[in-house]
Amino acid sequence: MKKNVFALVALAALSLTACKKENATVETTDAVETATQTADAVTYNANVAESKIDWIGGKVSGDQHTGTIALKEGQVFVTNNAVTGGKFTIDMNSIVVTDITDAEKKAGLEGHLKGATAENADHFFNVSKFPTATFEITSVSEENAKQMVEGNLTVKETTHAIKFPATVVVTDTDVTVVSDPFEIDRTKWGVNFNSGSVVKDLAGDKVINDNIKLKISVKATK
């Protein structure tokens, strides 16, 4: 009986560890210098219709919302069949909430995220002032048999380097970059609304998680 109990405890511990790794916030560092592309680098242009960023955000209490953000434009640079860089412009006006079916509530949350009124303009992304964000790939490497994409993410004119696991496939006609789900701490980019780490003495049901989960899917063609 004791052996069974110990086995269950060990299994639970391993499961919790796996969940923490899967949902771990990626490390945020100072911006990384961008490598200059060589003359033989091939440019692939992002297919914005087939590219998107999926996001999940919510309260610490557990309530959460899902949505997408679209690319405005982008390029991927390839040298010797390997991705050596990339530049993407993210259309912050394209923020969409996908889990709410009520039209009024959906529009209300999308407007709040975009900062549609003077009262809530800077609560989240203030798209009238900051209509775009950018991500620039600085390197693609391999760590522990997994591809890792590193680059500079700029939101609200604040830039930090992030690194996340992804599947990167290069062919003669296109490039796909599909990340594993990963999390970033929104407060690093000044998105502080109802953050428990920034705003003190908030009621528990008001606190919004600092972490936003993202999944990036990009397709680029010659």
C-alpha positions as CSV (number, residue, x, y, z in Angstrom):
1,M,0.0,0.0,0.0
2,K,2.8,2.4,0.9
3,K,4.5,1.7,-2.4
4,N,1.4,2.6,-4.2
5,V,1.0,5.9,-2.3
6,F,4.7,6.8,-2.9
7,A,4.2,6.0,-6.6
8,L,1.2,8.2,-6.8
9,V,3.0,11.1,-5.1
10,A,5.9,10.7,-7.4
11,L,3.7,10.7,-10.5
12,A,1.8,13.8,-9.3
13,A,5.1,15.6,-8.7
14,L,6.3,14.7,-12.2
15,S,3.1,15.9,-13.7
16,L,3.2,19.3,-11.9
17,T,6.8,19.7,-13.0
18,A,5.9,19.0,-16.6
19,C,3.0,21.5,-16.4
20,K,5.3,24.2,-15.0
21,K,7.9,23.6,-17.7
22,E,5.2,23.7,-20.5
23,N,3.7,26.9,-19.2
24,A,6.9,28.6,-17.9
25,T,7.4,32.2,-18.6
26,V,10.2,32.7,-21.2
27,E,13.2,34.6,-20.0
28,T,13.2,38.3,-20.8
29,T,16.5,40.0,-21.4
30,D,17.9,43.2,-22.9
31,A,17.5,43.5,-26.7
32,V,19.9,41.4,-28.7
33,E,22.0,42.8,-31.6
34,T,20.6,41.9,-35.0
35,A,22.9,40.1,-37.3
36,T,23.6,41.7,-40.7
37,Q,22.3,39.4,-43.5
38,T,24.8,38.3,-46.1
39,A,24.4,39.0,-49.8
40,D,23.3,35.4,-50.5
41,A,20.4,35.5,-48.0
42,V,17.0,34.7,-49.6
43,T,14.0,36.7,-48.6
44,Y,10.7,35.0,-47.9
45,N,7.7,37.3,-47.5
46,A,5.1,36.5,-44.7
47,N,1.8,35.3,-45.9
48,V,-0.3,37.3,-43.4
49,A,-3.5,35.4,-44.3
50,E,-1.9,32.2,-43.0
51,S,0.0,33.7,-40.1
52,K,-1.3,34.6,-36.6
53,I,-0.6,34.9,-33.0
54,D,-2.9,33.0,-30.6
55,W,-3.1,34.3,-27.1
56,I,-4.6,33.4,-23.7
57,G,-5.0,35.8,-20.8
58,G,-7.1,36.0,-17.7
59,K,-7.5,36.6,-14.0
60,V,-5.6,34.9,-11.3
61,S,-8.9,33.5,-10.1
62,G,-9.0,31.3,-13.2
63,D,-11.3,33.2,-15.6
64,Q,-9.6,33.5,-18.9
65,H,-10.1,34.6,-22.5
66,T,-8.6,33.5,-25.8
67,G,-8.0,35.4,-29.0
68,T,-5.7,36.1,-32.0
69,I,-3.6,38.9,-33.4
70,A,-2.7,39.2,-37.1
71,L,0.6,40.2,-38.8
72,K,0.6,43.3,-40.9
73,E,3.7,42.3,-42.8
74,G,7.0,40.4,-42.4
75,Q,10.0,38.8,-43.9
76,V,12.1,35.8,-43.1
77,F,15.7,35.5,-44.2
78,V,17.2,32.2,-45.2
79,T,20.9,31.3,-45.9
80,N,22.0,27.8,-46.8
81,N,18.5,26.5,-46.0
82,A,18.6,27.8,-42.5
83,V,16.7,30.8,-41.0
84,T,19.2,33.5,-40.2
85,G,16.8,36.4,-39.4
86,G,13.3,37.9,-39.8
87,K,11.3,41.0,-39.2
88,F,7.6,41.1,-38.5
89,T,5.1,43.9,-37.9
90,I,2.2,43.0,-35.7
91,D,-1.2,44.7,-36.3
92,M,-2.4,45.6,-32.8
93,N,-5.7,46.9,-34.2
94,S,-6.4,43.3,-35.3
95,I,-6.8,42.0,-31.7
96,V,-9.8,39.6,-31.7
97,V,-11.4,37.8,-28.8
98,T,-12.5,34.3,-29.8
99,D,-14.1,32.8,-26.7
100,I,-17.0,35.3,-26.3
101,T,-20.1,34.8,-28.6
102,D,-22.2,37.7,-27.3
103,A,-21.5,40.5,-29.7
104,E,-21.7,43.3,-27.2
105,K,-19.5,41.6,-24.6
106,K,-17.0,40.6,-27.3
107,A,-16.8,44.2,-28.7
108,G,-16.4,45.5,-25.1
109,L,-13.4,43.3,-24.2
110,E,-11.8,44.0,-27.6
111,G,-12.3,47.7,-27.1
112,H,-10.8,47.5,-23.6
113,L,-7.7,45.6,-24.8
114,K,-7.2,48.2,-27.6
115,G,-7.9,51.2,-25.4
116,A,-10.9,52.4,-27.3
117,T,-11.8,55.2,-24.9
118,A,-9.8,57.9,-23.2
119,E,-10.6,56.3,-19.8
120,N,-9.1,53.0,-20.6
121,A,-6.7,54.0,-23.4
122,D,-3.5,52.9,-21.6
123,H,-5.0,50.0,-19.6
124,F,-3.6,47.5,-22.1
125,F,-2.2,48.2,-25.6
126,N,-3.4,51.7,-26.5
127,V,-3.5,51.0,-30.2
128,S,-4.3,54.6,-31.2
129,K,-0.9,55.5,-29.9
130,F,0.9,52.2,-30.6
131,P,-0.9,50.7,-33.6
132,T,1.9,48.1,-34.3
133,A,4.3,45.9,-32.4
134,T,7.3,44.2,-33.9
135,F,9.3,41.0,-33.5
136,E,12.7,40.6,-35.0
137,I,14.4,37.2,-35.2
138,T,18.0,37.4,-34.1
139,S,18.9,33.7,-34.2
140,V,17.6,30.2,-34.5
141,S,19.6,27.6,-32.6
142,E,19.2,24.1,-31.2
143,E,19.1,23.3,-27.5
144,N,18.5,19.8,-26.2
145,A,17.4,18.6,-29.6
146,K,14.8,21.4,-29.8
147,Q,14.9,24.5,-32.1
148,M,14.9,27.8,-30.2
149,V,14.0,31.1,-31.8
150,E,15.4,34.2,-30.2
151,G,14.5,37.7,-31.0
152,N,13.5,41.2,-30.0
153,L,9.9,41.9,-29.1
154,T,8.8,45.5,-29.1
155,V,5.4,46.5,-27.6
156,K,4.5,50.1,-26.7
157,E,8.0,51.2,-27.7
158,T,9.6,48.9,-25.1
159,T,11.9,46.2,-26.4
160,H,13.1,43.0,-24.8
161,A,14.7,39.8,-26.1
162,I,12.8,36.6,-25.7
163,K,13.6,33.0,-26.6
164,F,11.0,30.3,-27.2
165,P,10.9,26.7,-28.6
166,A,9.5,26.3,-32.1
167,T,9.4,24.1,-35.2
168,V,11.1,25.8,-38.1
169,V,10.8,24.2,-41.6
170,V,12.5,25.6,-44.7
171,T,11.7,24.4,-48.2
172,D,12.4,25.8,-51.7
173,T,9.1,27.6,-51.7
174,D,8.2,28.5,-48.1
175,V,9.2,28.8,-44.5
176,T,7.0,27.9,-41.5
177,V,7.7,28.9,-37.9
178,V,5.3,27.4,-35.4
179,S,6.1,28.0,-31.7
180,D,5.3,25.8,-28.8
181,P,2.9,27.6,-26.4
182,F,4.9,29.9,-24.2
183,E,4.3,32.8,-21.7
184,I,5.6,36.3,-21.4
185,D,5.2,38.7,-18.5
186,R,3.2,41.6,-19.9
187,T,4.4,44.0,-17.2
188,K,7.9,43.9,-18.8
189,W,6.3,45.9,-21.7
190,G,4.4,48.3,-19.5
191,V,1.0,46.5,-19.8
192,N,0.2,46.9,-16.1
193,F,-3.6,47.0,-15.8
194,N,-4.8,45.2,-12.6
195,S,-1.4,43.5,-12.2
196,G,-1.0,42.2,-8.7
197,S,2.7,42.7,-8.9
198,V,2.3,46.4,-9.9
199,V,-1.0,47.5,-8.3
200,K,-1.2,46.9,-4.6
201,D,-4.3,46.0,-2.5
202,L,-6.4,44.8,-5.4
203,A,-9.4,42.6,-4.6
204,G,-8.6,39.0,-5.5
205,D,-11.3,38.8,-8.3
206,K,-9.8,41.9,-9.9
207,V,-6.2,40.7,-10.3
208,I,-5.3,39.8,-13.9
209,N,-2.4,37.4,-14.4
210,D,0.9,39.0,-15.4
211,N,1.5,36.2,-17.8
212,I,0.0,36.0,-21.3
213,K,0.3,32.7,-23.1
214,L,1.2,32.9,-26.8
215,K,1.5,30.6,-29.8
216,I,3.1,32.0,-32.9
217,S,2.4,30.6,-36.4
218,V,4.1,32.2,-39.4
219,K,4.2,31.1,-43.0
220,A,6.4,33.0,-45.5
221,T,6.9,32.3,-49.2
222,K,9.3,33.4,-51.9
